[in-house]
Amino acid sequence: MTYTIQGNTGTWEVVIGLEVHAQIASHSKLFSGAPNDFGAEPNRNVSLVDAAMPGMLPVINRACIEQAVKTGLGLKAEINRRSVFDRKNYFYPDLPQGYQISQYLEPVVGKGVMHVELPDGAVKEVGITRLHLEQDAGKSLHEHSPADSFIDLNRAGVALMEIVSEPDMRSPEEAGAYLKKLRAILRYLGTCDGDMEKGSMRCDANVSVRLAGAKEYGTRCEIKNVNSVRYLMKAIEYEAGRQVQLLEGGKSIDQETRLYDAAANETRTMRSKEDAHDYRYFPDPDLLPLIIPEELIERIKAHLPELPDEKKERYIRDYGLSAYDASVIVADQASAAYFEEVVAGVDAKLAASWVTAELFGRLKKLDKPIEESPVSPAQLAGLLALITDNTISGKIAKDVLDKMMESGRDAAAIVGEQGLKQVTDDSAIRAVIREVLAANPDKVAEYKGGKDKLMGFFVGQVMKASGGKANPGMVNQILKEELGLPGG
């Protein structure tokens, strides 16, 4: 799914690599015992280590290391038995130490690969360059005073996994699909909640353009701290267009860091882009090299949950679902859990169709996640059971589901109270059909003259006359009999 821009000098393609900062799900920070609670009052979750008080030494959080290893295994990546923490030197008001403890040449996780399903059904392979651990900085606050800035160090020292991709993506859609897939994997693993609104997952996009067919990469610009999949795609599209416009005008691209302004839908210069040597990396003298025992890796590997790709394969194999339906369901862990409760008691393909099309569509209109669905998995399974045993038709079931979404009540109660049970009595359906045929003699003549498409008209009229309660299969069969057709 290559995204191209047509210019006067030729066709341009975009090259994209992503750096995703994922906050590790842990009770405390990477090098201190201070809590990670989101939403605390400013500077409430700060230890002396986080504030870089003199004489304070970092002590590594074992749980964070295990979460990083677990993530690496989930990404089918290499786990480095030996890794090193470095000091990355730069100076911001919200960085108390004047450096960030990070990893550079020897990260905890090496190369991996991710298979990303695209909207057109294709599968894109995106390489993972590395996953390294680092501590977060604090936050500068500017809204409290027109003249002063304030510092909140609650985030200082929070454990981050920076997951760096290869520059393998060629369109905003591929980048969006990659970020969604990565977020899903992290949530399945339980190593990051993936909440971009709260800042526990942030994305930097490295974007460059080159003439189609060129081998060399163009000069890249980094778009910092994008906090949604939709904004990521819009930012990439804008930035690619900006770069092509500059190059078409005979200008060059400055390697720089830019910010995306969602309100204006544009990127703006933030600062010139630093290279690695500008940060003056060197091993942190307060931390020994990290040695991960092989038995720890094997223990974590043995307890990995079923991940999206494996779950999708199982749904296709065991339930006979289409690749598309399986992909939609497993894209979100909560959706997969919901589906598995529904499918325990009803046909899998019927369950998949109703979960992905009917339930998801209604939840989208309500702007609710599946965790807040007014209809529980057991209630939806109950509704589908009524379709399966011919108590109600699929059309009536949709109306019943609407009422369930409004009231949270069970399907059987709604069907019973409102007299919605499907009519399966042969004589009753035959009487309605004869009335419809008698009222439309011209259509009957046209049908018998070869206008086969009128069968749909007759079925529709019968269903309308029966208030949608007639069994559709019986309607079709009896119609053929009354029209004197073969098989009737």
C-alpha positions in Angstrom: 0.0 0.0 0.0 2.5 2.6 -1.2 1.4 6.2 -0.8 2.7 8.4 -3.7 2.6 12.1 -4.5 2.7 13.2 -8.1 5.0 16.2 -8.7 6.3 18.0 -11.7 9.6 16.2 -11.5 8.2 12.7 -11.0 6.4 10.5 -8.6 7.4 10.7 -4.9 7.1 8.0 -2.3 7.1 8.4 1.5 9.4 6.4 3.8 8.3 6.1 7.4 9.8 4.7 10.6 8.2 4.9 14.0 9.6 5.3 17.5 7.0 4.3 20.1 7.4 5.2 23.7 5.3 2.8 25.8 5.1 3.3 29.6 5.7 0.0 31.3 2.8 -1.3 33.4 4.5 -1.4 36.9 3.7 -0.2 40.4 6.9 1.8 40.7 9.4 3.7 38.5 12.4 2.3 36.7 15.1 3.3 39.3 13.1 4.2 42.4 10.2 3.0 44.5 8.0 6.1 43.8 4.5 5.1 42.5 3.3 5.4 38.9 -0.2 6.5 39.6 -1.7 8.6 36.8 -3.5 11.8 37.8 -1.8 12.5 41.1 -1.3 16.0 42.3 1.8 17.6 40.9 5.1 16.4 42.4 3.3 13.9 44.6 5.0 10.8 43.1 8.6 11.9 43.4 11.4 10.3 45.3 14.8 11.8 46.1 16.2 9.6 43.2 13.7 11.1 40.7 14.5 14.6 41.8 18.2 13.9 41.4 19.2 14.9 44.9 22.9 14.7 45.7 24.2 11.3 46.6 21.1 9.4 45.3 21.8 6.2 43.3 19.5 4.4 40.9 18.3 0.8 41.8 16.8 -1.1 38.9 13.3 -2.3 39.1 13.2 -6.1 38.3 9.6 -6.0 37.3 10.3 -3.5 34.5 13.1 -5.7 33.1 10.7 -8.7 33.0 8.0 -6.6 31.3 10.6 -5.5 28.6 11.7 -9.1 28.1 8.0 -10.2 27.8 7.4 -7.5 25.2 10.5 -8.5 23.2 9.3 -12.1 23.2 5.8 -10.9 22.1 7.4 -9.1 19.2 9.3 -12.2 18.1 12.5 -10.3 18.8 16.0 -11.2 20.0 16.5 -10.9 23.8 20.0 -9.7 24.6 21.4 -11.5 27.6 23.7 -8.6 28.2 22.6 -5.0 27.9 24.0 -1.6 29.1 22.4 1.5 30.5 23.8 4.8 29.2 23.6 8.4 30.0 22.0 10.4 27.3 22.9 14.1 28.0 20.6 17.0 27.2 19.3 19.9 29.2 15.6 20.6 29.8 14.0 22.2 32.9 12.0 19.0 33.5 15.0 16.7 33.4 16.4 17.0 36.9 19.7 15.1 36.4 20.7 16.9 33.2 20.8 13.5 31.5 18.4 10.6 30.9 19.3 7.0 31.8 18.6 5.1 28.5 20.1 2.4 26.3 21.8 2.9 23.0 24.3 0.4 21.5 23.4 -2.5 23.8 19.6 -2.5 24.3 17.7 -5.2 26.2 15.8 -6.3 23.0 17.2 -6.6 19.5 15.8 -7.2 16.1 12.3 -8.5 15.6 9.5 -8.5 13.1 5.8 -7.7 13.0 3.1 -8.8 10.5 0.6 -6.0 10.0 -2.8 -6.5 8.4 -3.8 -3.7 6.1 -7.3 -2.5 5.2 -7.1 -4.0 1.7 -6.3 -7.5 3.2 -2.6 -7.4 2.4 -0.1 -8.2 5.1 2.9 -5.9 5.6 6.1 -7.1 7.3 7.7 -4.4 9.4 11.0 -4.9 11.0 11.7 -4.0 14.7 15.1 -2.4 15.1 15.3 -2.6 18.9 13.5 -2.1 22.1 15.4 -0.2 24.8 14.6 0.9 28.3 14.8 4.5 29.5 13.4 6.7 32.2 10.9 9.4 31.3 11.4 13.1 32.0 9.0 15.4 34.0 6.6 17.8 32.5 6.7 21.6 32.1 3.4 23.4 32.8 2.7 26.7 31.2 -1.0 27.2 31.8 -0.8 28.5 35.4 0.9 31.8 34.6 1.5 34.0 31.6 5.1 34.7 32.8 6.3 31.6 34.6 6.7 27.9 33.8 6.1 25.2 36.5 7.6 21.7 36.7 5.8 18.5 37.6 8.2 15.7 38.2 5.5 12.9 38.7 6.6 11.4 35.4 10.3 11.8 36.0 11.8 8.3 36.2 8.8 6.5 34.9 9.9 3.3 33.0 9.5 3.5 29.2 10.1 1.0 26.5 11.1 2.8 23.3 10.2 0.5 20.4 12.0 1.5 17.2 10.8 0.2 13.8 12.8 -0.1 10.6 11.9 2.5 7.9 9.7 -0.1 6.2 6.4 1.7 6.0 5.3 3.5 2.8 2.0 5.1 3.6 0.1 6.8 6.4 -2.3 3.7 6.4 0.6 1.3 7.0 1.9 3.4 9.8 -1.5 3.6 11.4 -2.0 -0.2 11.1 1.4 -0.8 12.6 0.7 1.4 15.6 -2.7 -0.3 16.2 -1.1 -3.7 16.0 1.7 -2.8 18.3 -0.8 -1.3 20.9 -2.8 -4.5 20.7 0.2 -6.7 21.3 1.2 -4.6 24.4 -2.3 -4.8 25.8 -2.5 -8.6 25.3 0.9 -8.9 27.0 -0.2 -6.6 29.8 3.1 -4.7 29.6 1.5 -1.3 28.7 -2.1 -0.1 28.8 -1.7 1.7 25.4 -3.7 4.7 26.5 -2.5 7.4 24.2 -4.8 10.1 25.7 -3.1 9.7 29.1 0.3 9.7 27.5 1.2 6.1 28.5 1.9 5.5 24.8 3.4 8.2 22.5 4.6 8.0 19.0 7.4 9.8 17.1 7.3 9.5 13.3 10.4 9.7 11.1 9.3 10.9 7.7 11.2 11.4 4.4 10.4 11.3 0.8 12.3 10.2 -2.4 11.5 9.7 -6.0 9.9 6.4 -6.7 12.5 3.8 -7.5 15.3 5.6 -5.8 17.5 3.5 -3.5 18.8 6.2 -1.1 16.6 7.6 1.6 15.8 11.3 1.7 16.5 13.6 4.7 14.1 12.7 7.5 12.2 14.9 9.8 10.9 13.6 13.2 7.4 14.4 14.2 7.3 14.3 18.1 4.8 13.0 20.5 1.8 12.2 18.4 -1.0 10.9 20.7 -3.5 9.2 18.4 -3.5 6.9 15.4 -5.6 9.3 13.4 -3.3 12.2 14.1 -0.3 10.1 13.2 -1.7 9.4 9.8 -2.7 13.0 9.2 0.7 14.3 10.4 2.5 11.9 8.0 0.4 12.9 5.1 0.9 16.6 5.7 4.7 16.3 6.3 5.2 14.2 3.1 3.4 16.8 1.1 5.4 19.6 2.7 8.7 17.9 1.9 7.7 17.2 -1.7 6.7 20.8 -2.2 10.1 22.0 -0.9 12.0 19.6 -3.1 9.9 20.4 -6.2 10.7 24.1 -5.6 14.4 23.3 -5.6 14.9 23.6 -1.9 16.4 21.2 0.6 15.0 19.5 3.6 16.5 20.4 7.0 16.8 17.5 9.4 14.8 18.7 12.3 12.3 17.8 15.0 8.7 19.0 14.3 5.4 19.1 16.2 2.0 18.3 14.8 -0.7 20.9 15.3 -4.0 19.0 15.1 -6.1 22.1 15.0 -4.3 23.5 12.0 -3.4 20.1 10.6 0.2 21.0 10.0 3.7 20.3 11.4 5.9 23.1 12.8 9.6 23.3 13.5 10.5 22.5 17.1 14.3 22.3 16.9 17.1 21.0 14.7 17.4 17.2 14.9 20.2 15.9 17.1 22.4 13.0 16.0 23.5 10.4 18.5 26.9 12.0 19.0 25.2 15.2 20.2 23.8 13.4 23.2 27.3 12.2 24.3 26.2 8.7 25.2 28.4 6.9 27.7 27.7 3.9 30.0 26.1 5.0 33.3 28.8 4.6 35.9 26.2 4.0 38.6 24.7 0.9 36.9 26.5 -2.3 36.1 25.7 -4.1 32.8 22.4 -5.9 33.0 22.7 -9.7 32.7 19.4 -11.6 32.1 19.5 -15.3 33.1 18.4 -17.7 30.4 16.0 -19.4 32.8 14.2 -16.1 33.4 13.7 -15.7 29.6 12.4 -19.3 29.4 10.1 -18.8 32.3 8.6 -15.6 30.8 8.3 -17.3 27.4 6.4 -20.3 29.0 3.8 -17.9 30.4 3.1 -15.7 27.4 -0.6 -15.2 26.6 -2.1 -16.1 23.3 -1.3 -13.1 21.1 -3.4 -11.6 18.2 -1.7 -13.5 15.4 -2.0 -16.9 17.2 -5.6 -16.1 18.2 -6.5 -15.1 14.6 -5.1 -18.4 13.3 -7.1 -20.4 15.9 -10.3 -18.6 15.0 -9.9 -19.3 11.4 -8.9 -23.0 12.0 -11.3 -23.9 14.8 -14.3 -21.6 14.2 -14.1 -21.3 10.4 -14.1 -17.5 10.5 -13.0 -15.5 7.6 -9.5 -13.8 7.9 -11.2 -10.4 7.9 -13.7 -11.2 10.8 -10.9 -12.9 12.8 -8.6 -9.8 12.3 -11.4 -7.4 13.4 -12.1 -9.4 16.6 -8.5 -10.0 17.7 -7.5 -6.4 17.1 -8.7 -5.6 20.6 -8.2 -7.9 23.6 -11.5 -6.9 25.1 -13.4 -7.6 21.9 -11.7 -11.1 21.6 -12.7 -11.9 25.2 -16.3 -10.8 24.5 -16.5 -12.9 21.4 -15.2 -16.0 23.2 -17.9 -15.7 25.8 -20.6 -15.4 23.1 -19.3 -18.2 20.9 -19.3 -20.6 23.8 -23.0 -21.2 23.3 -23.8 -20.4 19.6 -22.6 -20.9 16.1 -19.2 -19.2 15.6 -19.9 -17.6 12.3 -23.2 -16.2 13.4 -21.5 -14.9 16.6 -18.7 -13.2 14.6 -21.2 -11.6 12.2 -23.3 -10.1 15.0 -20.3 -9.0 17.1 -18.4 -7.3 14.3 -21.3 -5.8 12.3 -24.3 -5.3 14.6 -22.8 -4.8 18.1 -19.7 -2.9 17.0 -21.8 -0.6 14.8 -24.1 0.3 17.6 -21.3 0.8 20.1 -19.6 3.1 17.6 -22.7 5.3 17.4 -22.8 5.4 21.2 -19.1 6.2 21.3 -18.6 3.4 23.8 -15.8 0.8 24.1 -16.9 -2.9 24.2 -16.1 -2.9 28.0 -19.0 -0.5 28.4 -21.5 -2.4 26.2 -25.0 -2.3 27.6 -25.4 -5.9 26.2 -23.4 -8.5 27.9 -21.9 -11.5 26.1 -24.4 -13.8 27.7 -27.3 -11.5 26.6 -26.1 -11.4 23.0 -25.7 -15.2 23.0 -29.3 -15.4 24.2 -30.4 -13.3 21.3 -28.6 -15.4 18.8 -30.1 -18.6 20.3 -33.5 -17.2 19.5 -32.4 -16.7 15.9 -31.0 -20.3 15.8 -34.1 -22.0 17.1 -36.4 -19.9 14.7 -38.1 -18.0 17.6 -37.3 -14.7 15.8 -36.0 -13.8 12.4 -32.7 -12.0 11.8 -34.6 -8.8 10.9 -36.6 -8.8 14.2 -33.4 -9.7 16.1 -31.8 -6.4 15.0 -34.8 -4.5 16.4 -34.6 -6.5 19.6 -30.8 -5.7 19.9 -31.7 -2.0 19.6 -34.1 -2.3 22.5 -31.5 -4.3 24.5 -28.9 -1.6 23.9 -31.4 1.0 25.3 -32.6 -1.0 28.3 -30.0 -3.6 29.1 -32.7 -6.2 29.2 -32.6 -9.8 28.0 -33.8 -10.6 24.5 -36.3 -13.3 25.6 -38.1 -10.8 27.9 -38.4 -8.2 25.1 -39.6 -10.8 22.6 -42.2 -12.2 25.0 -43.6 -8.9 26.1 -43.9 -7.4 22.6 -45.1 -10.6 20.8 -42.3 -10.7 18.4 -42.1 -14.5 18.0 -41.6 -15.7 14.5 -44.6 -17.2 12.7 -43.8 -20.8 11.6 -47.3 -22.1 11.1 -47.6 -23.3 7.5 -51.3 -22.4 7.1 -50.9 -18.9 8.5 -47.9 -18.1 6.2 -49.7 -19.6 3.2 -52.8 -17.4 3.8 -50.6 -14.2 3.8 -48.9 -15.3 0.6 -52.2 -16.0 -1.2 -53.4 -12.5 -0.2 -50.2 -10.9 -1.5 -50.4 -12.8 -4.8 -54.1 -12.0 -5.2 -53.3 -8.3 -4.7 -50.6 -8.3 -7.4 -51.8 -10.3 -10.4 -49.8 -8.3 -12.8 -46.6 -9.0 -10.9 -47.5 -12.7 -10.9 -47.9 -12.7 -14.6 -44.6 -10.9 -15.1 -42.8 -13.3 -12.9 -44.2 -16.3 -14.7 -43.2 -14.6 -17.9 -39.6 -14.8 -16.9 -39.0 -11.8 -14.6 -37.2 -13.8 -11.9 -36.1 -10.8 -9.8 -39.7 -10.3 -8.7 -39.3 -13.1 -6.2 -37.6 -10.6 -3.9 -40.7 -8.3 -4.3 -43.0 -11.1 -3.2 -40.9 -12.0 -0.3 -40.7 -8.4 0.8 -44.5 -8.0 0.6 -45.1 -11.1 2.6 -42.7 -10.1 5.3 -44.3 -6.6 5.4 -47.8 -8.1 5.7 -46.7 -10.4 8.5 -45.0 -7.6 10.4 -41.6 -9.2 9.8 -42.6 -12.3 11.8 -43.0 -14.9 9.0 -40.1 -17.4 8.8 -38.2 -16.3 5.7 -37.2 -19.9 4.8 -40.8 -21.0 4.9 -41.9 -17.9 3.0 -39.6 -18.7 0.1 -40.6 -22.4 0.0 -44.4 -21.7 0.2 -44.1 -18.9 -2.4 -42.5 -21.4 -4.9 -45.4 -23.8 -4.2 -48.1 -21.2 -4.7 -46.4 -20.0 -7.9 -46.2 -23.6 -9.2 -42.4 -23.5 -9.5 -40.1 -26.6 -9.5 -38.9 -27.5 -6.1 -42.0 -25.9 -4.6 
